[in-house]
Amino acid sequence: MTQRLYLVRHAAVAVPAGVCYGRSDVQLAEPVAALARSLSLVLPPVIPVFTSPLSRCLLLAQAISALPVIDPRLAEMNFGAWEMQRFDDIPRTQIDAWAADPLGFRAPGGETGAEVALRAEMALAEIIASGSEAIIVSHGGPLRAIRGSLLGLPRETWLAQDIALGSLTVLSRSADQWCAEVST
């Protein structure tokens, strides 16, 4: 039997370009209705929906399902002191340290990319263990970790995956092999 996971990234946010917003609960640039309508054309109608608690994901999940499951492990990376700061205002040495080690670097008061990946993978393991298809509404960081993990990609390449705002990625498993079916 084939198991499918539908990975949905939230739509664009109402944050100026160049601002680090990670775990901050920021508003969407537009209402979720149009994106939810387009997703309803391709998503199965009655399967579990798991979502980050941040409103940019939760609002979309609620537009897709009457009872989404809120899982804090699907939240975006906590950038600590960097939250809501312009990247231009963050010390260049810190930005360079993050670029040199995106999985191991921790912004002051934040978390590492490896910690984000670990919590996303823990949520994923529970979702997969159910054996049913599921929709996961989340953010770029956790979705890259989920997709990279399922496809067996090296962790160092996960951040290079293109998972656009408002996109859908469908992954399927036959036997023990996951593959990407669709990315929009």
C-alpha positions, 0 to 999 in steps of 0.5 A: 500500500502506498502512503502519501504525505502532502507538505504545504508551506504557508503563504507569503507573510506581511514582513518587510524583505530582509527581516528575520522572522523565524518563530515570530508569529507574523501576519500573512500578506493576504487571506488564506482563502485563495490558497486553500481553494487551490489546494482543495483541488488537489488535496484528499478531502478527509485525511489528518492535517498536522500544523505548526501553531504559528498563525501563518500555518494554523490559519491555512490548516484551519481552512483545509480541515475543521480539526487540524492537529497542532504540533509545536515541533512543526514550528519554524526555527527560533532565531532568538535575538535575531527575531524581527531584526533586519539581517543588515543589523545583525553582526556580520560575524554572526551571519558568517558563522551561521553560513559556515555551519547552518546546522550547528550555529545557534543565534543568541537565545535561539536554536540550531538547525540540527535541533529544528531537524530533530523535532521535525523528524520526531513529529514526522515519525509519529505521523508516518507510524499511523500508516495513513496519509497526512497533510503537514502545514509548516515552514521552510525549515521543518519542511526541508528537514522532513523532505530531506529525511524522507528522500534520504538526502544528506543533511548538509543539502537540506537547506538547498531544497526549494520549497516556495511559499504557498507550495505543495510537495507530495511524497509517496512511499511504496515498501520502504522507499519514499519519492517526490511525486509532485512539487508546485 
